[in-house]
Amino acid sequence: MHRRLVVSIFAGIGFLSAQQPANDFFIKHVRVFDGTRVIPESNVWVRNGKIQALGRDLLPPAGVNTIDGSGDTLLPGLIDAHTHSYVRDALRQELIFGVTTELGMENDPRFIAEIKREQAAGTARNLADMRSAGWPATAPGGHGAEGGVPVPTLTSSDQAQAFVNARVKEGSDYLKIIDEDGSLWNLHTPHLTKEIIAALVRAAHKDGLMTIAHIGNEPEAYEVIDAGVDGLAHLFVDRAPDPHFGPFVAKHHAFVVPTLTVLESVAGVPSGESLVNDARLRPYLTSQAIGSLTKTVPLKLARPAKLEYALKTERDLLAARVPVLAGTDAPNPGTWFGVSMHRELELLVRGGMSPVQALQSATSVPAFIFHLGDRGRIAPGLRADLLLVQGDPCTNIANTRAILAVWKQGLPVDRELFKSEVAQSQAREQALRRAAPPPGSDSGFVSDFENGKPTAAFGAGWSVTIGYQGGKSTASMKIVDGGANSSRYSLEVSGEIVSDVRYPVAGAMFSPGAKPFAPANLSSHKTLSFWVKGDGRTYQLMVPTAAGGGVPAIQPFVAGPDWRHVAFSFSSLGNSDGYDITGFQFVAGPDAGKFRFQLDDLKLE
């Protein structure tokens, strides 16, 4: 029956193209979870991308494509209340797994503006809708500011209003505040004071923005709620909750997004393994997704972490009637876009929710909390963002994994096409894994420039790169006197970064394949090492891979005044083990300004 269902959805589109809009259809005899309650059997009419009507006695209009939903359940499209999407493909994958809206908790505002323009124009139909905090509020060098991307930071409470004004101007939908001291990770991370947090809350509320705070432990949770934040991002796994914590949160009318999937990974359990092993989901998982889902957070903890602490806290919050929202924190280790929502729902049920409560936490509750009045429920006049699953997730939450169809604004998501693309990608991956290493790469020697030329022992050699988005940044390279370990020559890379695109970078690239950006199987080696010196700036090693979907792994390094040896293992460069590397890019950016650094003695080990 369900194979015929998929065929009928897409066949119906072609049939109706000359008669009715593609986003008009009728589902009969279907169980409906409308965002708040279960309707055992109903009929649902979608017209022009919105819910026109629903009811057991509703009859299909003449000529409308009709789908038999007997034995199945229709849900509102899911809302993930905590994500970090940086590229378009992440939003596409969200949609494939029934997540039709995501709430970003840290994103480049230029990317968000681009997506929102497309959403407004109606051209982002194959992507989940997005709302975002944009840049979070954090201290210099604090959590959220430790990567290679320059982000705005605060050092005093009198900067709060200007910070919030800038986020409003950039289009942030709410404000995220970070209070993370790093103690669980054996780190001493700079973080905002309670006074700065309170000033940010006041400024945000003055400008009509809701506030949500990232925390890493229970004392930080008490601190930010006492400072007035509206909600918490994360719970804690290093201690059992204080018995007063739930009532305290309730007294302050705050909400909580526990992010249990990532906390399970912090506790040492790869949260996504059950998803990877589920035959209903596996065909839609890319290699990159599988790699992330089967990992745990790779940091040594100062204190034992137990998921049960977070689950006990959830139970206490529910007892205190605190709103609890489903959010995954994808794509952190153990999670991935869209698919991890199904694990999050399962863990929320383990933590004390009924299946219906868990479904509410991913639909009507986040829609209400984040003022998304046009979605999160199945009711006349609302968007037809819908998820159809086999069986009854209202009694067995794992049935959300049995996805039959997804619609965004009444238009069906082509999951079969995505499944086919995944299969083709995996076939190409297997071919790459069987490929011979590049001729001349066995020794691991790449370049020492002692011949006075920018050559390499194998591959397509060295070239200038201006990143992935073009722009007016410049770069050049040349052989100069003086190398590492008293050698004769080295490669100098210089240029200027111009901030005219979203993520400007420029520098030099070594291409290990037969031509630039051709994948090379370097899996017989485990590490890239090199020597570097320069002007004192922080640079980046960017390593694109065939499986990476155009998103390179990034590792920062500093080019100081003296020669310094640097080594990066392939395992630190994302999900690839080296079988499909398309380049090693040594680049400046995204900070604007002139740059200069030297490279020498590059080896694969």
N, C-alpha and C positions, 0 to 999 in steps of 0.2 A: 504493500500500500504506500509506503513512504518513498520508495523509488518513483512511483507514479506521481506522488505529491511534488517532488522536485521538478520533474518533467513538466507537470501541469502549470507550475508557477511561471516558468520561462516560456513555455509554448503559449500560454495565455497572453503574455506581453505582445508577442508577435501578432496574435489574432486581434487584439484590441487596438493595435496601433492606429488603425484607420477608423475606429469607432469610439473608443474611450481612452482616457489617459492611462498610462501604464501603472500609475499609482492608485487605481481603482480596483478593488477586489472584495470578495466576501468569503468569510470562513464560517462554516456551519458545524454544529454539534461539537463544539470545542469547550474544554474546561478553561475558564478564564481566571487568572490571578490578576486583578485589576490594579494592583499596587498596594492595596490595603486588605482585601479580602478575597476569598475563593468563591467563584460562581461555578457550581458543579457542571452546568452545561449552558451554553449560550451560542448565539450567532453574532458575528461582528462584521459590520460593513465599513470599509475604508473607502473614502472618496477624496480625490485631490490631495492625497497624502495626509489626511487627517481622519480621526475616528468620526464617522458620520453618525453611527448609531450602534447599539448592541442590545440584545434581548433574546430570550428563548423563542418568542413568537415572531421575531423579525424574519421577513422573507427576502430572498435575494432579488434585487432589481433585474429586469430583463437584460440579458446580454452581458452581465458582469461576470468576470472570471470567478468561479466558485471552487473553494478548496474544502475538502472533507477533513475536519479536524477530530474525528471520533477517536477517543482514547488519548488525545494529545492535550497539551496545555499551552495556552497563549499568555505570554508575559509582556509587561512593558520592557523596552530595551533597557539593559542594565547600565548603571552609572557607577563608574570606578572613581571613588572619592580621593584617590591619591596615586598619581602617576608622574612620570618624568619622560615625556615624549619629546624627542629632539628632531625627529625626521618624519616625513610623511608616511613612510611604510609602517611605522608604529601605529599610526591611527587607522591604517587599513587593516592591520592584524587585530586591533581592538574590535573592529566591526565584524570580522569573520567569526568571532567567538561570542557575539551577541552584546558586546559593550558598545552602545550607541552614543554615549556621552562620557567623556573623561574630564576629571578636574586635576589639572596640572599643578604641581606644588613647587616647581622651579623650572623655568623655561626662559630661553632667550626671547625677549619681547618682540624682536623682529620676526621670528618664526611664528609667534602667536598672531601678530598682525596679519601676516600672509595668510594663515589658515582662516582667520576670521573674515578677511575680505572674501575668500572663496565661499565660506559658509553663507555670508550675506548675499552673495551673487547666485547661490544655489549650484555652484560648480564643484563642491566637495562631497559629492554624493557617495563616493566609495571610501570615505574617511569618517571615522567617528567624530562627532562634534566635540569641541574643546572649549573649556574655560580655564583660566590660569591665573596664578599669583604673579607671574613674571619673575623678576629677581626677588629672592627672599631677603629679609633683613637679617644681617649677621655682622659679626665683628671682623676686623681685618685679620686674615689668617684663620678665621673660624670655620666651622662646618658650613659647607656651601660655597666657600671662597678658597678651598685648598687646591682646586684644579688649575688647569692652564688658562681658563677663561676669566678675564677681568670682570669682577662684579662690584657693584656699589656696596659700600660698607658704612658702618656708623661707629663713632667712638664716644659720643655724648648725647644726652637727651635733647639738647637744643638743636640737634640735626634731624630730629624725628619728623617734623612737619615737612621739611624740604625733601626728605627721603620719600615720604608718602606722596607728596605732590608729584614727584618724578614718576612714581609707579602709576599714579592715576593718569598722567599724561601719556605714558606708554601703553595704557589700556588694560592694566591689571584689573581683574574682577574681584579680587580680595587680596588680603595681605598675609603672607606667611612670615612668621618670626621664628628664628632659630635660637634655642637655648640648649646647647649641647657642650658639656665640659670635656668630653672624651674620656672620662675616667674609666668607663667600662672597657675601653679599648687600650688601656695603659698609655693614654695620651694626655697631654695637658693642653687642651684646645682653648684658644681665646674665645670668650663668649660674651654676650650682651649682659649688662647689669639689669637688675629688676627695675631700676629707675628708667633706663632706656626703653625697656619693654613696655612699661606703663605709658611712657610718652608716645611710643609708637601706636599703642592701642587708642589713646586719646585722639591722636592725629588721624588715624584711620577711620575711627567712628565719626569724627567731624566731617570727613569727606565721604561718608556713606559706605565705607569698606568694612566687611567682616574680617576678623583676624583669626588665624589658626596657627598654633605654635608647635614646632618640632621639639620634642624632648627626648632625652635618653635615659632618664631615671625618674623615680618617684619624687624626690625633692624638687627637681626641675618642673615636674608637672604641678606640684603645689604652688611653686613660685609664679609660673606664668598664668595660672588660673586666678591666683590672688591679684595679679597685675591687671586682670580684666579681659584676657583673651576669650574669644567666643568658643574655641574648640581646640582639641589636642590632635596632633598628628603623631601616632604611635602610642603604644603602652610600653611597659618595661618588663624585662625578663631576668633581672638580676636579684630580685627579692620579691617576697610575697607582699601583697598590698596591705597597707595600713587599713584597719577596719573602718576608719573614718573617711577613707579616700572617696568611696562612692557617694556618700551623703555630701561631702564637701563639693564635689563636682556638680551634683544636683543643685545644691544651694546657690551656686554661681550660674546656674542655667547654661552650662557649657555642654558641648557635644564632644564625642570622641570617635576618631577613626583609628582602630587598633592596629591595622596592618599586620595581621597575624601571620600571613604567609612569609613576609620578610623576617619577622621575629622568630619563626620556626627555623629559618635559615641561620639566623644569628645564634640560635641554640644548638646548631650543629647538624640539623636535619635538612637535607635538600627538599624544600617544600614542594617542588614541582615534579618529583619523581612519579607520583601517582598519575599525574596528568600525562606524562610522557608514555607511561605504560597502559594508558586507556585507549583501546582500539577506536573509540568514538572520536578521539581528539588527535591521535598521533598523525593521521594523514595530512593534517593542516598545520603541523609544526615544522618550521624551518630548522635547518641545522643550528642556526644561531639561537633559536628559541630553546632547542633541546639542550644545547651547551649551557645556557643560563639556568634553565630549570633544574638541572642536575647538580648544581653547585651550591655551596654554602658560603656565607660571608667569610672571606679569608683573612680574618684578623684574630690575633690572640687576645683572649678576654682576661681582664683582671679578676673577675669573679665568675663563678659558674652561672650559666644561663639556662633557664628552664622555661619552656613554652607554657607550662602549667601555671606559672606566676601570672602571665598575661591572661590566660583563660580564667583564672580565679578573679582577677581584676574585672574582666568582662562580666562575670556573674554578679559581682558586687555592683557594677554600674547598672546592670539591668534591674537588679533589685531596687536600686535607688531611682529607677525610671529615667536614667540618663539616655538621650538619643545616641545610638551607636550606629555608625555608618561603615559600609563595606569599602575597603580600599586596599590596594595590593602593594604599592610602592614599586611597581614595575619600572625599569627592568633590573633591579638589584639582583644579586645572585640568589637563585632559588625561585625567581619569579620571571614572568614574561607578559607582554602586552596581551590583554584580553583573556587569554586562557587561564591566567592565575586567579581571575575572579571566581572561577568555579571551585578552586581550592579554598579561597577566602570564605566563601559561603559555607563550605563544609566545616571549616575550623570555627566559624561563628556558631554553628549548630553544636559543635563539640563544647564550646564555651558556655552554652546555656540557652541559646536561642532556639525557638521552634523553627522548622523550615519556613513557615510563613513569615516569622519575624526576620529571618535572614533575608528572604526575598524583599521584604519591606526595606531593609537596610541598604539594598542595592537599587531601589527604585523610588518609591514615594518619599522616603525619609531624606535622602540627599537632595531630591528635587525641592522639598520643602525648606530644608536648612539653607540651601544655596540659592533659593529664590528662582528656581527653574520651573516656572508655573505652567509651561506648555508641554511638559513631559513627565515621566515617572509614574504615570497612571494610564489606564485604559478607560477613557471617558469621552463623551462627545465633545468635539472641538479641539481636542489635544492632538499633538503630532502622532502619526502612526509609526513611531519607533517601536518595533515589535520583535519578539523572540518566540518562536514556536518550537517546543520540545516534545519528544516522545515520552509518554508516561506522565507521572504526577510528582513534580518536585515539591509540591506542598506537603507531601508526606515523606518523600525520600529526596533530600536535597541534591544527591548525586545525579538525579535525572536532568538537572540543568545542562549536563554534559552531552545529553542525547539531542543535539541540535538538529532540527529539521529545516528551519528557514529563519532568516533574519531580514527585517525590512527597516530601512531608514526613510522617514517621511513617505512611507507607502511604497517605496521602490525596493525590490528584492536585491539582496546582496548575492553576488555570484560566487558562492562558496565552491562550486564545482570547478570554476576557472582557477580559483586560488589553489585548490587541491592539486589540480593538474600542474600548475606552476611549481608547487613544492616538489612534486614527484620528478619533474624535469630537472630541477635544481639539484636534487639529491643524486640523480643519475650522473649529472655533470661532476658532482663532488666525488663520487666513487671513481669516476674516470681520472680525476686529478690525483686521487690517492694512489692510483695504480701507475701514475706517470713516473717516468725515470727522472732523477734529479738533473738539473741543468749541467751540461757538459762543462767540466772544469771546476765544479763546486765541491768535489769530494773532500779536498783538503780543508775547506772552510775559509781559505784566504780570499779576501775580497779586493782590497786596495791598500797600498802603502805609498803610492805616488812617487816612488823613488826613480821612476823613469822620466820624471818631469812632465807627465801628462795625466789628465783626469780620466784614467782608464781603470777597468776592473778585470779581474781574472775570469769572469764569466758573466753571462747575461747581456742585457742591452746597454749596460754601463751607466754613466752619470749624465744627468741633465738638470736644467733649471726647472723648478716647479712654482707655479703661482696659485696653488691650492685648487679647490673644487668649484669656486664661484667666480673665478676671474677677478675683475676689479683692476685698480690702478697701482697695486703694490708691485714692486720691482725686485729682481734678484739677479745676481751674476755670480759666476764662480771662476776661479783661476788658481793655478799652481803658484805657491809662494815659497820662499826660502824658509827653512826652519821647520822641523817636524818634531813629533814626540820622541822621547828617548834619544835625543841628539841626532835624529835622522836628518836627511838633507832637505826634504820637501814635505809639504802638506797641502791640502785643498782649502782655500779660503772662500767662504761664501758670504756675500754682503748684499745689501739692498735697503729697501725702505718699505715699511708697512703703512698702507693708507686705509683708513677706516671707512671705506665706501661700500662694502658688502657686509653681510651678516657675520661672517667668520673669516676675516682676511688672514691669510698665511702666505709665506713665500720663503724659498730656500732652494735646497738641492735634493735630488732624489736618485737613489741607486735602484735600478730595475733588474731584478734577478732573472726575469724571464727572457725569452728570445726577443721580445720587443717591449717597449714601455707599457706597463699595466697588464702584461700577459702573466697569468699565474705560474708560479714555480713551486715545485715540490721540494721544500727544504727540510722536511720532517726528520731527516737523519741527523740534523743539528738541533740544539735546544736553546742556544743563546746567541745574541748578537752583541759583540763588544766593540768599542772604539775609544779613541782618545780625542779630547776636545779642549780647546781654550778659546777665549774671546773677550767680549766687552762687558762681561758680568751679567748679561741678561739671562732670563730663563727662556729656554727654547723647548721645542717639542719634537720627539720622534713619533711620527705618524705612520702606522703600518696598515694599509688597506689590504683586504683579503677578498677572494672571490665569494666566500660565504658571508662576508660582512655586509653585503647589500649596499656597498658604497659608503659605509660608515667606518672610518679607520679606527683602530685602537690607538690610544694616545698615551705617551709617557713623557713627563717633563724632565729636563736636565738643565743644569746651569753651566754656562761657558765662562769660567772665570779667567783671571789673568795668567794663570799657570796651567800647564797641561794636566788633565785629569782623566783617569780611566773610568769608563762607564760601561755597564753591561746590563742588558735586559733579557730575561728569559722569555721565550715564546709564550709560556703559560701566563705571563703577566700582560700579554698583549691581546687579551680577549679570548674568544672561544676556539681559535684555530691552533692546531699543534704544529703549524708551519707547512702544511701540505699545499696551501693555496695562496701564498704571499705574492702580492702584485707589486710591491714596492716598499722601500724604506725611505721615508721622507724626513729630512732634517730641516726644520722650518722655524722661522720667527713668526710671531703673531699670537693672538690677535691685537696686542697692544700696538698702537701706532708709533712710528719713529724709525730712525735708521738703525741698522744692525750689522754686526760683523762677527763671524766666528770661523775657526779652523778645525778641520777633521783630519784624522790620521789613523793608520793601522787598523782598518776595519776587518773583523774576522767573525766567522760563524763557528761556534764551538759546540 
